[in-house]
Amino acid sequence: QVQLVESGGGLVQAGGSLRLSCAASGRTVSSYAMGWFRQVPGKEREFVARIVRNTGSTLYADSAKGRFTISRDSAKNTVYLQMNSLKPEDTAVYYCVAATSFKFGDVKSGNQYDVWGQGSQVSVSS
């Protein structure tokens, strides 16, 4: 069982930066891809970014392009989300996710990911 532990959330002013970290551990740590979703209470969860472990290929939501950067440290089994130029609308609980194998379908769908972290609150004040 893969486990994901997020860290790095918090409160920041608009225009500021935060870096989220996600450490993977457990019996299977060689996930095919890892990424981030976010969710605001009462709203659908939203894809943010993902990175394929072996190739480093990345994909971003339109809302994240140009401001967020996803990266990985394979030796540490850790994925990072560097968030710059934060806006109040980025306020959400951010979840780290992992896909333990390749799946056909929409890679921005939560159904692609079979392991989820506990979530980390990011709050951006105006």
MOPAC internal coordinates of N, CA, C and O (Angstrom, degrees):
PM7 1SCF
backbone

  N    0.0000 0     0.00 0     0.00 0    0    0    0
  C    1.4559 1     0.00 0     0.00 0    1    0    0
  C    1.5267 1   109.44 1     0.00 0    2    1    0
  O    1.2310 1   121.06 1   -55.13 1    3    2    1
  N    1.3271 1   115.58 1   124.87 1    3    2    1
  C    1.4538 1   120.04 1   176.25 1    5    3    2
  C    1.5189 1   109.27 1   -83.23 1    6    5    3
  O    1.2310 1   121.14 1   -41.80 1    7    6    5
  N    1.2946 1   115.43 1   138.20 1    7    6    5
  C    1.4633 1   120.46 1   175.19 1    9    7    6
  C    1.5203 1   108.67 1  -120.66 1   10    9    7
  O    1.2310 1   121.13 1   -37.04 1   11   10    9
  N    1.3284 1   115.44 1   142.96 1   11   10    9
  C    1.4559 1   121.58 1  -179.76 1   13   11   10
  C    1.5166 1   108.84 1  -121.87 1   14   13   11
  O    1.2310 1   120.75 1   -47.96 1   15   14   13
  N    1.3159 1   116.17 1   132.04 1   15   14   13
  C    1.4568 1   120.95 1   179.30 1   17   15   14
  C    1.5220 1   108.69 1  -125.99 1   18   17   15
  O    1.2310 1   121.29 1   -62.27 1   19   18   17
  N    1.3384 1   115.14 1   117.73 1   19   18   17
  C    1.4651 1   120.54 1  -179.39 1   21   19   18
  C    1.5254 1   110.21 1   -92.14 1   22   21   19
  O    1.2310 1   121.69 1   -24.89 1   23   22   21
  N    1.3083 1   114.37 1   155.11 1   23   22   21
  C    1.4624 1   120.97 1   172.52 1   25   23   22
  C    1.5230 1   108.41 1  -154.40 1   26   25   23
  O    1.2310 1   120.81 1   -16.71 1   27   26   25
  N    1.3316 1   116.05 1   163.29 1   27   26   25
  C    1.4553 1   119.95 1   174.23 1   29   27   26
  C    1.5070 1   116.20 1   105.20 1   30   29   27
  O    1.2310 1   119.85 1   178.07 1   31   30   29
  N    1.3141 1   117.89 1    -1.93 1   31   30   29
  C    1.4557 1   119.22 1   177.60 1   33   31   30
  C    1.5189 1   110.97 1   -72.22 1   34   33   31
  O    1.2310 1   121.02 1    -4.11 1   35   34   33
  N    1.3223 1   115.66 1   175.89 1   35   34   33
  C    1.4549 1   119.67 1   178.46 1   37   35   34
  C    1.5067 1   111.74 1   158.39 1   38   37   35
  O    1.2310 1   121.56 1    16.34 1   39   38   37
  N    1.3207 1   114.63 1  -163.66 1   39   38   37
  C    1.4606 1   122.74 1  -177.91 1   41   39   38
  C    1.5230 1   109.12 1  -108.76 1   42   41   39
  O    1.2310 1   121.03 1   -47.60 1   43   42   41
  N    1.3208 1   115.63 1   132.40 1   43   42   41
  C    1.4643 1   120.34 1  -179.64 1   45   43   42
  C    1.5191 1   108.61 1  -144.17 1   46   45   43
  O    1.2310 1   120.67 1   -26.22 1   47   46   45
  N    1.3118 1   116.33 1   153.78 1   47   46   45
  C    1.4613 1   120.03 1   176.31 1   49   47   46
  C    1.5200 1   110.41 1   -79.37 1   50   49   47
  O    1.2310 1   121.27 1   -24.29 1   51   50   49
  N    1.3119 1   115.17 1   155.71 1   51   50   49
  C    1.4579 1   120.26 1   176.36 1   53   51   50
  C    1.5169 1   109.87 1   -55.17 1   54   53   51
  O    1.2310 1   121.46 1   -42.75 1   55   54   53
  N    1.3346 1   114.81 1   137.25 1   55   54   53
  C    1.4508 1   120.65 1  -176.85 1   57   55   54
  C    1.5166 1   113.51 1    92.77 1   58   57   55
  O    1.2310 1   120.65 1   167.49 1   59   58   57
  N    1.3147 1   116.36 1   -12.51 1   59   58   57
  C    1.4487 1   121.01 1  -178.94 1   61   59   58
  C    1.5184 1   113.28 1   -83.04 1   62   61   59
  O    1.2310 1   121.10 1     5.94 1   63   62   61
  N    1.3312 1   115.50 1  -174.06 1   63   62   61
  C    1.4577 1   122.02 1  -176.63 1   65   63   62
  C    1.5201 1   111.14 1  -132.10 1   66   65   63
  O    1.2310 1   121.36 1   -27.75 1   67   66   65
  N    1.3088 1   115.01 1   152.25 1   67   66   65
  C    1.4560 1   123.01 1   171.59 1   69   67   66
  C    1.5230 1   108.20 1  -143.53 1   70   69   67
  O    1.2310 1   120.76 1   -27.18 1   71   70   69
  N    1.3211 1   116.16 1   152.82 1   71   70   69
  C    1.4476 1   120.30 1   173.20 1   73   71   70
  C    1.5295 1   109.48 1  -124.11 1   74   73   71
  O    1.2310 1   121.09 1   -58.64 1   75   74   73
  N    1.3062 1   115.51 1   121.36 1   75   74   73
  C    1.4546 1   121.40 1   175.05 1   77   75   74
  C    1.5182 1   109.37 1   -93.04 1   78   77   75
  O    1.2310 1   121.45 1   -36.99 1   79   78   77
  N    1.3282 1   114.82 1   143.01 1   79   78   77
  C    1.4520 1   121.22 1   175.74 1   81   79   78
  C    1.5176 1   109.25 1  -121.15 1   82   81   79
  O    1.2310 1   120.98 1   -30.03 1   83   82   81
  N    1.3208 1   115.74 1   149.97 1   83   82   81
  C    1.4615 1   120.87 1   178.29 1   85   83   82
  C    1.5155 1   107.89 1  -139.69 1   86   85   83
  O    1.2310 1   120.98 1   -67.04 1   87   86   85
  N    1.3190 1   115.74 1   112.96 1   87   86   85
  C    1.4543 1   121.21 1   179.99 1   89   87   86
  C    1.5172 1   109.68 1  -100.29 1   90   89   87
  O    1.2310 1   120.92 1   -52.83 1   91   90   89
  N    1.3196 1   115.85 1   127.17 1   91   90   89
  C    1.4634 1   121.79 1   179.38 1   93   91   90
  C    1.5237 1   109.81 1   -99.89 1   94   93   91
  O    1.2310 1   120.89 1   -41.64 1   95   94   93
  N    1.3167 1   115.90 1   138.36 1   95   94   93
  C    1.4623 1   120.47 1   177.92 1   97   95   94
  C    1.5238 1   108.75 1  -148.19 1   98   97   95
  O    1.2310 1   121.13 1    -9.89 1   99   98   97
  N    1.3127 1   115.45 1   170.11 1   99   98   97
  C    1.4497 1   118.69 1   177.35 1  101   99   98
  C    1.5090 1   111.97 1   120.80 1  102  101   99
  O    1.2310 1   121.30 1    11.29 1  103  102  101
  N    1.3225 1   115.11 1  -168.71 1  103  102  101
  C    1.4615 1   121.45 1  -173.12 1  105  103  102
  C    1.5116 1   112.07 1   -65.38 1  106  105  103
  O    1.2310 1   120.25 1   142.86 1  107  106  105
  N    1.3179 1   117.13 1   -37.14 1  107  106  105
  C    1.4616 1   121.01 1   179.48 1  109  107  106
  C    1.5114 1   108.73 1  -122.48 1  110  109  107
  O    1.2310 1   120.47 1   -69.74 1  111  110  109
  N    1.2908 1   116.71 1   110.26 1  111  110  109
  C    1.4576 1   119.38 1  -179.14 1  113  111  110
  C    1.5137 1   112.65 1  -108.12 1  114  113  111
  O    1.2310 1   119.81 1   174.02 1  115  114  113
  N    1.3242 1   117.97 1    -5.98 1  115  114  113
  C    1.4639 1   120.43 1  -178.05 1  117  115  114
  C    1.5199 1   109.60 1   -89.19 1  118  117  115
  O    1.2310 1   120.51 1  -110.26 1  119  118  117
  N    1.3059 1   116.62 1    69.74 1  119  118  117
  C    1.4493 1   120.98 1   178.62 1  121  119  118
  C    1.5125 1   110.36 1   -69.52 1  122  121  119
  O    1.2310 1   120.56 1   -33.94 1  123  122  121
  N    1.3315 1   116.54 1   146.06 1  123  122  121
  C    1.4577 1   121.63 1   177.87 1  125  123  122
  C    1.5235 1   110.66 1   -65.10 1  126  125  123
  O    1.2310 1   120.84 1   135.73 1  127  126  125
  N    1.3107 1   115.99 1   -44.27 1  127  126  125
  C    1.4615 1   120.65 1  -179.43 1  129  127  126
  C    1.5174 1   108.97 1  -149.06 1  130  129  127
  O    1.2310 1   121.05 1   -26.50 1  131  130  129
  N    1.3104 1   115.60 1   153.50 1  131  130  129
  C    1.4625 1   121.18 1   174.55 1  133  131  130
  C    1.5179 1   108.30 1  -133.15 1  134  133  131
  O    1.2310 1   121.35 1   -21.39 1  135  134  133
  N    1.3069 1   115.02 1   158.61 1  135  134  133
  C    1.4526 1   117.16 1  -177.36 1  137  135  134
  C    1.5031 1   112.36 1  -167.51 1  138  137  135
  O    1.2310 1   121.91 1    13.94 1  139  138  137
  N    1.3298 1   113.95 1  -166.06 1  139  138  137
  C    1.4600 1   121.47 1  -177.89 1  141  139  138
  C    1.5317 1   110.32 1  -137.38 1  142  141  139
  O    1.2310 1   122.06 1   -41.55 1  143  142  141
  N    1.3199 1   113.67 1   138.45 1  143  142  141
  C    1.4515 1   122.52 1   168.95 1  145  143  142
  C    1.5207 1   107.07 1  -121.35 1  146  145  143
  O    1.2310 1   121.11 1   -14.42 1  147  146  145
  N    1.3161 1   115.47 1   165.58 1  147  146  145
  C    1.4557 1   119.52 1   173.31 1  149  147  146
  C    1.5214 1   109.72 1  -141.43 1  150  149  147
  O    1.2310 1   121.69 1   -23.27 1  151  150  149
  N    1.3132 1   114.37 1   156.73 1  151  150  149
  C    1.4584 1   118.75 1  -178.24 1  153  151  150
  C    1.5207 1   110.63 1  -148.55 1  154  153  151
  O    1.2310 1   121.85 1   -45.04 1  155  154  153
  N    1.3088 1   114.07 1   134.96 1  155  154  153
  C    1.4591 1   122.55 1   173.07 1  157  155  154
  C    1.5175 1   107.15 1  -103.59 1  158  157  155
  O    1.2310 1   119.24 1   -41.58 1  159  158  157
  N    1.3223 1   119.06 1   138.42 1  159  158  157
  C    1.4762 1   120.68 1   179.61 1  161  159  158
  C    1.5231 1   111.86 1   -51.47 1  162  161  159
  O    1.2310 1   121.43 1   -49.68 1  163  162  161
  N    1.3177 1   114.86 1   130.32 1  163  162  161
  C    1.4549 1   120.15 1   179.04 1  165  163  162
  C    1.5086 1   114.70 1    86.87 1  166  165  163
  O    1.2310 1   120.37 1   178.04 1  167  166  165
  N    1.3313 1   116.90 1    -1.96 1  167  166  165
  C    1.4626 1   120.22 1  -179.31 1  169  167  166
  C    1.5257 1   109.80 1  -121.99 1  170  169  167
  O    1.2310 1   121.30 1   -16.76 1  171  170  169
  N    1.3271 1   115.11 1   163.24 1  171  170  169
  C    1.4553 1   121.00 1   177.40 1  173  171  170
  C    1.5287 1   109.80 1   -67.17 1  174  173  171
  O    1.2310 1   120.88 1   -31.22 1  175  174  173
  N    1.3206 1   115.92 1   148.78 1  175  174  173
  C    1.4553 1   118.50 1   173.21 1  177  175  174
  C    1.5225 1   108.42 1   -68.11 1  178  177  175
  O    1.2310 1   121.26 1   -29.85 1  179  178  177
  N    1.3105 1   115.19 1   150.15 1  179  178  177
  C    1.4567 1   121.54 1  -171.20 1  181  179  178
  C    1.5211 1   110.07 1  -127.89 1  182  181  179
  O    1.2310 1   120.68 1   -49.43 1  183  182  181
  N    1.3092 1   116.30 1   130.57 1  183  182  181
  C    1.4600 1   121.83 1   174.90 1  185  183  182
  C    1.5250 1   109.15 1   -65.75 1  186  185  183
  O    1.2310 1   120.60 1   -41.11 1  187  186  185
  N    1.3315 1   116.46 1   138.89 1  187  186  185
  C    1.4572 1   121.32 1   178.61 1  189  187  186
  C    1.5257 1   111.07 1  -114.41 1  190  189  187
  O    1.2310 1   120.55 1   124.52 1  191  190  189
  N    1.3308 1   116.55 1   -55.48 1  191  190  189
  C    1.4659 1   119.58 1  -176.72 1  193  191  190
  C    1.5168 1   108.85 1  -165.08 1  194  193  191
  O    1.2310 1   121.11 1   -20.02 1  195  194  193
  N    1.3390 1   115.49 1   159.98 1  195  194  193
  C    1.4432 1   119.47 1   174.28 1  197  195  194
  C    1.5208 1   109.30 1  -151.42 1  198  197  195
  O    1.2310 1   121.25 1   -21.52 1  199  198  197
  N    1.3377 1   115.21 1   158.48 1  199  198  197
  C    1.4502 1   121.83 1   178.88 1  201  199  198
  C    1.5217 1   108.47 1  -138.89 1  202  201  199
  O    1.2310 1   121.31 1   -45.11 1  203  202  201
  N    1.3236 1   115.11 1   134.89 1  203  202  201
  C    1.4604 1   120.30 1   176.75 1  205  203  202
  C    1.5221 1   108.24 1   -84.53 1  206  205  203
  O    1.2310 1   121.03 1   -50.33 1  207  206  205
  N    1.3072 1   115.63 1   129.67 1  207  206  205
  C    1.4618 1   120.56 1  -169.70 1  209  207  206
  C    1.5280 1   112.77 1   -60.26 1  210  209  207
  O    1.2310 1   119.47 1   130.14 1  211  210  209
  N    1.3019 1   118.61 1   -49.86 1  211  210  209
  C    1.4625 1   120.77 1  -172.16 1  213  211  210
  C    1.5286 1   113.42 1   -76.92 1  214  213  211
  O    1.2310 1   120.14 1   142.99 1  215  214  213
  N    1.3264 1   117.33 1   -37.01 1  215  214  213
  C    1.4621 1   120.36 1  -174.74 1  217  215  214
  C    1.5219 1   113.11 1   -96.59 1  218  217  215
  O    1.2310 1   120.46 1   158.40 1  219  218  217
  N    1.3249 1   116.72 1   -21.60 1  219  218  217
  C    1.4565 1   119.74 1  -174.78 1  221  219  218
  C    1.5093 1   113.48 1    77.08 1  222  221  219
  O    1.2310 1   120.24 1  -172.91 1  223  222  221
  N    1.3119 1   117.15 1     7.09 1  223  222  221
  C    1.4541 1   121.04 1   179.46 1  225  223  222
  C    1.5277 1   109.76 1   -63.58 1  226  225  223
  O    1.2310 1   120.59 1   -43.80 1  227  226  225
  N    1.3326 1   116.48 1   136.20 1  227  226  225
  C    1.4649 1   120.95 1  -176.27 1  229  227  226
  C    1.5200 1   111.54 1  -120.68 1  230  229  227
  O    1.2310 1   121.81 1   -22.23 1  231  230  229
  N    1.3048 1   114.14 1   157.77 1  231  230  229
  C    1.4535 1   121.89 1   177.32 1  233  231  230
  C    1.5161 1   107.64 1  -145.01 1  234  233  231
  O    1.2310 1   120.54 1   -41.92 1  235  234  233
  N    1.3299 1   116.58 1   138.08 1  235  234  233
  C    1.4564 1   120.90 1  -177.70 1  237  235  234
  C    1.5271 1   111.04 1  -128.50 1  238  237  235
  O    1.2310 1   121.80 1   -29.72 1  239  238  237
  N    1.3190 1   114.17 1   150.28 1  239  238  237
  C    1.4566 1   119.17 1   168.05 1  241  239  238
  C    1.5245 1   107.95 1   -70.43 1  242  241  239
  O    1.2310 1   120.66 1   -26.03 1  243  242  241
  N    1.3152 1   116.34 1   153.97 1  243  242  241
  C    1.4690 1   119.60 1   178.97 1  245  243  242
  C    1.5257 1   111.48 1   -56.40 1  246  245  243
  O    1.2310 1   120.61 1   144.33 1  247  246  245
  N    1.3281 1   116.43 1   -35.67 1  247  246  245
  C    1.4635 1   120.64 1  -178.42 1  249  247  246
  C    1.5201 1   112.61 1   -67.93 1  250  249  247
  O    1.2310 1   120.45 1   161.22 1  251  250  249
  N    1.3201 1   116.75 1   -18.78 1  251  250  249
  C    1.4620 1   121.44 1  -176.91 1  253  251  250
  C    1.5306 1   113.27 1  -101.69 1  254  253  251
  O    1.2310 1   120.30 1   160.24 1  255  254  253
  N    1.2904 1   117.03 1   -19.76 1  255  254  253
  C    1.4618 1   120.72 1  -175.74 1  257  255  254
  C    1.5284 1   111.22 1   -59.28 1  258  257  255
  O    1.2310 1   121.09 1   -46.74 1  259  258  257
  N    1.3146 1   115.51 1   133.26 1  259  258  257
  C    1.4499 1   121.11 1   178.01 1  261  259  258
  C    1.5173 1   114.60 1    84.10 1  262  261  259
  O    1.2310 1   120.19 1   166.41 1  263  262  261
  N    1.3252 1   117.25 1   -13.59 1  263  262  261
  C    1.4636 1   120.40 1  -178.98 1  265  263  262
  C    1.5298 1   112.70 1  -119.27 1  266  265  263
  O    1.2310 1   120.50 1   145.60 1  267  266  265
  N    1.3192 1   116.66 1   -34.40 1  267  266  265
  C    1.4627 1   121.43 1  -177.51 1  269  267  266
  C    1.5178 1   109.54 1  -108.59 1  270  269  267
  O    1.2310 1   121.11 1   -32.17 1  271  270  269
  N    1.3247 1   115.48 1   147.83 1  271  270  269
  C    1.4574 1   121.12 1   175.67 1  273  271  270
  C    1.5189 1   109.52 1  -134.00 1  274  273  271
  O    1.2310 1   120.74 1   -54.19 1  275  274  273
  N    1.3163 1   116.19 1   125.81 1  275  274  273
  C    1.4597 1   120.93 1   176.12 1  277  275  274
  C    1.5211 1   108.10 1  -100.73 1  278  277  275
  O    1.2310 1   121.11 1   -40.31 1  279  278  277
  N    1.3258 1   115.49 1   139.69 1  279  278  277
  C    1.4563 1   120.22 1   179.31 1  281  279  278
  C    1.5226 1   108.40 1  -147.41 1  282  281  279
  O    1.2310 1   121.20 1   -11.15 1  283  282  281
  N    1.3329 1   115.31 1   168.85 1  283  282  281
  C    1.4578 1   118.69 1  -178.35 1  285  283  282
  C    1.5140 1   109.84 1  -139.07 1  286  285  283
  O    1.2310 1   121.69 1   -26.31 1  287  286  285
  N    1.3104 1   114.36 1   153.69 1  287  286  285
  C    1.4606 1   122.58 1   170.69 1  289  287  286
  C    1.5207 1   104.97 1  -123.34 1  290  289  287
  O    1.2310 1   120.80 1   -83.39 1  291  290  289
  N    1.3175 1   116.07 1    96.61 1  291  290  289
  C    1.4625 1   120.00 1  -174.03 1  293  291  290
  C    1.5220 1   112.16 1   -62.59 1  294  293  291
  O    1.2310 1   120.61 1   145.75 1  295  294  293
  N    1.3079 1   116.45 1   -34.25 1  295  294  293
  C    1.4717 1   119.49 1  -179.47 1  297  295  294
  C    1.5163 1   111.26 1   -64.38 1  298  297  295
  O    1.2310 1   120.86 1   148.17 1  299  298  297
  N    1.3377 1   115.95 1   -31.83 1  299  298  297
  C    1.4653 1   120.60 1  -178.91 1  301  299  298
  C    1.5287 1   111.81 1   -98.51 1  302  301  299
  O    1.2310 1   120.40 1  -179.81 1  303  302  301
  N    1.3404 1   116.84 1     0.19 1  303  302  301
  C    1.4683 1   120.50 1  -176.30 1  305  303  302
  C    1.5252 1   111.08 1    51.39 1  306  305  303
  O    1.2310 1   121.43 1  -135.37 1  307  306  305
  N    1.3024 1   114.86 1    44.63 1  307  306  305
  C    1.4669 1   120.43 1  -175.24 1  309  307  306
  C    1.5242 1   109.79 1  -129.04 1  310  309  307
  O    1.2310 1   121.62 1   -39.23 1  311  310  309
  N    1.3279 1   114.51 1   140.77 1  311  310  309
  C    1.4546 1   121.84 1   175.65 1  313  311  310
  C    1.5224 1   108.12 1  -118.83 1  314  313  311
  O    1.2310 1   121.14 1   -35.63 1  315  314  313
  N    1.3101 1   115.42 1   144.37 1  315  314  313
  C    1.4549 1   121.06 1  -178.45 1  317  315  314
  C    1.5319 1   110.53 1  -122.20 1  318  317  315
  O    1.2310 1   121.44 1   -28.51 1  319  318  317
  N    1.3191 1   114.85 1   151.49 1  319  318  317
  C    1.4632 1   120.18 1   171.59 1  321  319  318
  C    1.5232 1   106.68 1  -129.74 1  322  321  319
  O    1.2310 1   121.04 1   -74.50 1  323  322  321
  N    1.3232 1   115.61 1   105.50 1  323  322  321
  C    1.4533 1   121.42 1   176.08 1  325  323  322
  C    1.5147 1   108.25 1   -86.89 1  326  325  323
  O    1.2310 1   120.75 1   -59.47 1  327  326  325
  N    1.3156 1   116.17 1   120.53 1  327  326  325
  C    1.4554 1   121.34 1  -176.90 1  329  327  326
  C    1.5267 1   109.41 1  -115.84 1  330  329  327
  O    1.2310 1   120.80 1   -63.46 1  331  330  329
  N    1.3087 1   116.07 1   116.54 1  331  330  329
  C    1.4636 1   122.65 1   179.46 1  333  331  330
  C    1.5265 1   110.37 1  -114.62 1  334  333  331
  O    1.2310 1   121.10 1   -15.68 1  335  334  333
  N    1.3054 1   115.50 1   164.32 1  335  334  333
  C    1.4693 1   121.60 1   178.29 1  337  335  334
  C    1.5253 1   110.92 1    49.23 1  338  337  335
  O    1.2310 1   121.05 1  -132.08 1  339  338  337
  N    1.3116 1   115.60 1    47.92 1  339  338  337
  C    1.4564 1   120.25 1  -175.75 1  341  339  338
  C    1.5232 1   111.84 1   -65.75 1  342  341  339
  O    1.2310 1   121.91 1   -33.50 1  343  342  341
  N    1.3264 1   113.95 1   146.50 1  343  342  341
  C    1.4609 1   121.99 1  -178.87 1  345  343  342
  C    1.5242 1   109.10 1  -120.79 1  346  345  343
  O    1.2310 1   119.84 1   -23.27 1  347  346  345
  N    1.3281 1   117.92 1   156.73 1  347  346  345
  C    1.4726 1   119.12 1   177.46 1  349  347  346
  C    1.5289 1   112.52 1   -55.25 1  350  349  347
  O    1.2310 1   119.76 1   147.26 1  351  350  349
  N    1.3146 1   118.05 1   -32.74 1  351  350  349
  C    1.4641 1   120.36 1   179.69 1  353  351  350
  C    1.5254 1   113.43 1   -71.89 1  354  353  351
  O    1.2310 1   119.83 1   174.76 1  355  354  353
  N    1.3268 1   117.93 1    -5.24 1  355  354  353
  C    1.4665 1   121.13 1   173.18 1  357  355  354
  C    1.5251 1   111.45 1   -83.34 1  358  357  355
  O    1.2310 1   120.52 1   173.13 1  359  358  357
  N    1.3190 1   116.61 1    -6.87 1  359  358  357
  C    1.4624 1   120.62 1   178.84 1  361  359  358
  C    1.5210 1   110.20 1   -61.34 1  362  361  359
  O    1.2310 1   120.84 1   -55.53 1  363  362  361
  N    1.3276 1   116.00 1   124.47 1  363  362  361
  C    1.4637 1   121.73 1  -177.07 1  365  363  362
  C    1.5152 1   109.04 1  -177.91 1  366  365  363
  O    1.2310 1   121.19 1    -8.51 1  367  366  365
  N    1.3202 1   115.33 1   171.49 1  367  366  365
  C    1.4590 1   121.00 1   167.02 1  369  367  366
  C    1.5291 1   106.54 1   -89.39 1  370  369  367
  O    1.2310 1   120.90 1   -53.89 1  371  370  369
  N    1.2966 1   115.88 1   126.11 1  371  370  369
  C    1.4594 1   121.75 1  -178.28 1  373  371  370
  C    1.5230 1   109.57 1  -101.52 1  374  373  371
  O    1.2310 1   121.16 1   -51.07 1  375  374  373
  N    1.3157 1   115.38 1   128.93 1  375  374  373
  C    1.4574 1   121.75 1  -178.11 1  377  375  374
  C    1.5207 1   110.49 1  -113.64 1  378  377  375
  O    1.2310 1   121.28 1   -48.98 1  379  378  377
  N    1.3090 1   115.15 1   131.02 1  379  378  377
  C    1.4588 1   120.96 1   171.43 1  381  379  378
  C    1.5309 1   107.87 1   -83.29 1  382  381  379
  O    1.2310 1   120.91 1   -39.40 1  383  382  381
  N    1.3224 1   115.87 1   140.60 1  383  382  381
  C    1.4623 1   120.17 1  -178.38 1  385  383  382
  C    1.5192 1   110.01 1  -134.08 1  386  385  383
  O    1.2310 1   121.25 1   -22.44 1  387  386  385
  N    1.3148 1   115.21 1   157.56 1  387  386  385
  C    1.4586 1   120.68 1   177.66 1  389  387  386
  C    1.5229 1   109.54 1  -140.23 1  390  389  387
  O    1.2310 1   121.89 1   -41.51 1  391  390  389
  N    1.3152 1   113.99 1   138.49 1  391  390  389
  C    1.4624 1   121.06 1   171.29 1  393  391  390
  C    1.5186 1   106.45 1  -106.55 1  394  393  391
  O    1.2310 1   120.33 1   -63.91 1  395  394  393
  N    1.3198 1   116.98 1   116.09 1  395  394  393
  C    1.4691 1   119.48 1  -175.19 1  397  395  394
  C    1.5173 1   112.62 1   -77.43 1  398  397  395
  O    1.2310 1   120.38 1   166.95 1  399  398  397
  N    1.3334 1   116.87 1   -13.05 1  399  398  397
  C    1.4586 1   120.21 1   176.36 1  401  399  398
  C    1.5173 1   109.23 1  -153.05 1  402  401  399
  O    1.2310 1   121.18 1   -15.92 1  403  402  401
  N    1.3394 1   115.35 1   164.08 1  403  402  401
  C    1.4531 1   119.75 1   178.19 1  405  403  402
  C    1.5268 1   109.96 1   -68.96 1  406  405  403
  O    1.2310 1   121.43 1   -40.02 1  407  406  405
  N    1.3380 1   114.86 1   139.98 1  407  406  405
  C    1.4554 1   120.31 1   176.17 1  409  407  406
  C    1.5143 1   108.16 1  -134.45 1  410  409  407
  O    1.2310 1   120.78 1   -38.88 1  411  410  409
  N    1.3370 1   116.12 1   141.12 1  411  410  409
  C    1.4558 1   119.60 1   172.52 1  413  411  410
  C    1.5264 1   108.61 1   -72.41 1  414  413  411
  O    1.2310 1   120.95 1   -29.57 1  415  414  413
  N    1.3148 1   115.79 1   150.43 1  415  414  413
  C    1.4504 1   119.53 1   176.98 1  417  415  414
  C    1.5153 1   112.02 1   125.49 1  418  417  415
  O    1.2310 1   121.45 1     6.75 1  419  418  417
  N    1.3118 1   114.84 1  -173.25 1  419  418  417
  C    1.4583 1   122.35 1  -177.30 1  421  419  418
  C    1.5218 1   110.17 1   -72.33 1  422  421  419
  O    1.2310 1   120.11 1   -65.99 1  423  422  421
  N    1.3033 1   117.39 1   114.01 1  423  422  421
  C    1.4722 1   120.60 1  -176.22 1  425  423  422
  C    1.5242 1   111.79 1   -71.26 1  426  425  423
  O    1.2310 1   120.51 1   169.62 1  427  426  425
  N    1.3402 1   116.63 1   -10.38 1  427  426  425
  C    1.4551 1   119.98 1   176.87 1  429  427  426
  C    1.5310 1   112.22 1   -91.29 1  430  429  427
  O    1.2310 1   120.86 1  -179.35 1  431  430  429
  N    1.3125 1   115.96 1     0.65 1  431  430  429
  C    1.4577 1   120.25 1   178.93 1  433  431  430
  C    1.5235 1   110.67 1   -88.17 1  434  433  431
  O    1.2310 1   120.76 1   -40.33 1  435  434  433
  N    1.3052 1   116.15 1   139.67 1  435  434  433
  C    1.4510 1   120.07 1   177.30 1  437  435  434
  C    1.5216 1   113.08 1   -60.94 1  438  437  435
  O    1.2310 1   120.64 1   158.57 1  439  438  437
  N    1.3164 1   116.38 1   -21.43 1  439  438  437
  C    1.4683 1   120.56 1  -179.81 1  441  439  438
  C    1.5228 1   113.02 1   -66.33 1  442  441  439
  O    1.2310 1   120.70 1   163.04 1  443  442  441
  N    1.3373 1   116.26 1   -16.96 1  443  442  441
  C    1.4593 1   120.43 1   179.09 1  445  443  442
  C    1.5291 1   112.09 1   -72.31 1  446  445  443
  O    1.2310 1   120.37 1   160.89 1  447  446  445
  N    1.3197 1   116.91 1   -19.11 1  447  446  445
  C    1.4575 1   121.39 1  -168.44 1  449  447  446
  C    1.5166 1   110.35 1  -113.54 1  450  449  447
  O    1.2310 1   121.01 1   -53.11 1  451  450  449
  N    1.3269 1   115.67 1   126.89 1  451  450  449
  C    1.4634 1   119.07 1  -174.43 1  453  451  450
  C    1.5132 1   113.78 1  -104.25 1  454  453  451
  O    1.2310 1   119.96 1   177.97 1  455  454  453
  N    1.3349 1   117.67 1    -2.03 1  455  454  453
  C    1.4537 1   120.02 1   175.97 1  457  455  454
  C    1.5275 1   108.21 1  -131.25 1  458  457  455
  O    1.2310 1   120.76 1   -46.89 1  459  458  457
  N    1.3306 1   116.15 1   133.11 1  459  458  457
  C    1.4557 1   121.72 1  -179.18 1  461  459  458
  C    1.5176 1   109.62 1  -126.89 1  462  461  459
  O    1.2310 1   121.13 1   -37.29 1  463  462  461
  N    1.3200 1   115.45 1   142.71 1  463  462  461
  C    1.4528 1   120.19 1   173.76 1  465  463  462
  C    1.5144 1   110.95 1   -79.45 1  466  465  463
  O    1.2310 1   120.75 1     1.31 1  467  466  465
  N    1.3178 1   116.18 1  -178.69 1  467  466  465
  C    1.4645 1   121.25 1  -175.62 1  469  467  466
  C    1.5209 1   112.57 1   -83.35 1  470  469  467
  O    1.2310 1   120.23 1   166.03 1  471  470  469
  N    1.2969 1   117.16 1   -13.97 1  471  470  469
  C    1.4595 1   121.47 1   178.40 1  473  471  470
  C    1.5135 1   112.81 1    98.20 1  474  473  471
  O    1.2310 1   121.54 1   -31.96 1  475  474  473
  N    1.3183 1   114.65 1   148.04 1  475  474  473
  C    1.4610 1   121.25 1   179.39 1  477  475  474
  C    1.5264 1   107.93 1  -136.77 1  478  477  475
  O    1.2310 1   120.82 1   -52.55 1  479  478  477
  N    1.3348 1   116.03 1   127.45 1  479  478  477
  C    1.4599 1   120.51 1  -176.39 1  481  479  478
  C    1.5273 1   110.74 1   -77.62 1  482  481  479
  O    1.2310 1   121.27 1   -50.22 1  483  482  481
  N    1.3106 1   115.17 1   129.78 1  483  482  481
  C    1.4609 1   122.10 1   171.68 1  485  483  482
  C    1.5232 1   107.04 1  -119.30 1  486  485  483
  O    1.2310 1   120.74 1   -55.97 1  487  486  485
  N    1.3180 1   116.19 1   124.03 1  487  486  485
  C    1.4576 1   121.28 1  -179.66 1  489  487  486
  C    1.5193 1   108.67 1  -124.79 1  490  489  487
  O    1.2310 1   120.68 1   -51.00 1  491  490  489
  N    1.3270 1   116.31 1   129.00 1  491  490  489
  C    1.4575 1   121.97 1  -178.90 1  493  491  490
  C    1.5202 1   108.01 1  -119.71 1  494  493  491
  O    1.2310 1   120.87 1   -61.12 1  495  494  493
  N    1.3088 1   115.94 1   118.88 1  495  494  493
  C    1.4637 1   120.66 1  -178.79 1  497  495  494
  C    1.5215 1   110.56 1   -92.56 1  498  497  495
  O    1.2310 1   121.24 1   -30.36 1  499  498  497
  N    1.3376 1   115.24 1   149.64 1  499  498  497
  C    1.4647 1   119.59 1  -178.19 1  501  499  498
  C    1.5151 1   111.23 1   -88.94 1  502  501  499
  O    1.2310 1   120.10 1   180.00 1  503  502  501

